[in-house]
Amino acid sequence: MTRKIKTLNAISPVGLAKLPKNQFDVTVDADAPDGILVRSADLLNTTFNDNLLAIARAGAGVNNIPLDRCSEQGIVVFNTPGANANAVAELVIGMLIAGSRNVAAAAQWCQGLAGDPAMAKSVEKGKKQFVGNEIKGKTLGVIGLGAIGSRVANCAIELGMEVYGYDPYISIDAAWNLSSQVRHCVNLNDMLPLCDYITIHVPYLPTTKDTINTQTLALCKDGVKLLNYARRMTDDPSDAEDAVQEVMLKLWNLRQKLDEYRSIEAVAMTMTHHLCMDMWRAKRPDTLSLDRVQAPTPSATPERLLEEKDEFRLMREIIDSLPTLQRTIIRMKDIEEYETEEIAEITGCNAEAIRSNLSRARKKVREVYLQTIQERKRRNKA
């Protein structure tokens, strides 16, 4: 007997490969599934079919699954704590190195040298501005030594960093997996003044939300780098893991267009902010799901749906034809819903320049769109 499994988020092929194809039919649109695989999709208000046997969460947190209702209906709920720990730890180390050595800024600068006949001389003259700092010999403070924090600490040791760890609730398993070279701090205030870098890996709870505050920051070195963005914007460490992975995927898909932005770091931070806010809104009881918002109205005919699809395609083509700056600004403002201040930080333009370029871009899109639609109508009448 083949069991039907429905995936509500992108699940790693490595994980899906563990389900034998002769026993499980895994699809995104399974009707009346026997099992559900989910990451961050909100199931709190979902009605489950009678034959649903199990829900598996690809991550640690299960706050997006109605546990009480599942228990009443006899639906088994699984989670996979630590499943993403290595991936997140690698991303943290990658960001640590990239930020220290100005990798993103240097790559962007190099792209601007394309076609320069004196490229060799330009590189030799300009490369010093991106030298940055080696992390070997620098001090890293790790707050929270769970599955992710302990991996980050161990990796930093291998890279030649001096590592201090603070976790008053460290588990026995985590302690066994931690390098003996990691120096354990009983008092956070004793650790902070020593650190060149600080990375935080604790859940966002009432007891942890003020771990870093005005007083603790005052204890830190000038110029200390703090890695903590996604976690402070979410209530669940598994959501933070999902947010980091989602942002990295978006940046990868945008890799051919990143030269349009002045600061890739600002792009990543803004993306993370918006994604975390979307996660937060999705968990509010008064928020409609994306599926409900985008669902076609009952009166929509197949012909009208095709027309809408064609109109979206036309609009995208028009936007793609705009000058680079106008294209970037209209996408960020009207499609990705960035604030003007965020666009200014990312593009390096002041607010007035953004408004001016946005106005010209909207006018151009409107003119070309109306001209194209009118031309199509004339051809159809002919």
Buried (B, 14 or more C-beta within 10 A) or exposed (E): EEBBBBBBBEBBEEEBEEBEEEEBBBEEEBEEBBBBBBBBBBBEEBEBEEEBEBBBBBBBBBBBBBEEBBEEEEBEBEBEBBBBBEBBBEBBBEBBBBBBBBBBBBBBBBEEEEEEEEEEEBEEEBEEEBEBBEBEEBBBBBBBBBBBBBBBBBBBBEBEBBBBBBBEEBEEEBBEBBBEEBBEBEEBEEBBEBBBBBBBBBBBEEEBEEBBEEEBEEBBBEEBBBBBBBBBBBBBBBBBBBBBBBBBEBBEEBEEEBBBBBBBBBBBBBBBBBBBEBBBEBBEEEBEEEEEEEEEEEEEEEEEEEEEEEEEEBBEEBBEEBEEBBBBBBBBBBEEEBEBEBBBBBBEBEEEBBBBBBEBBBEBBEEBBEEBEEEEEEEEEE
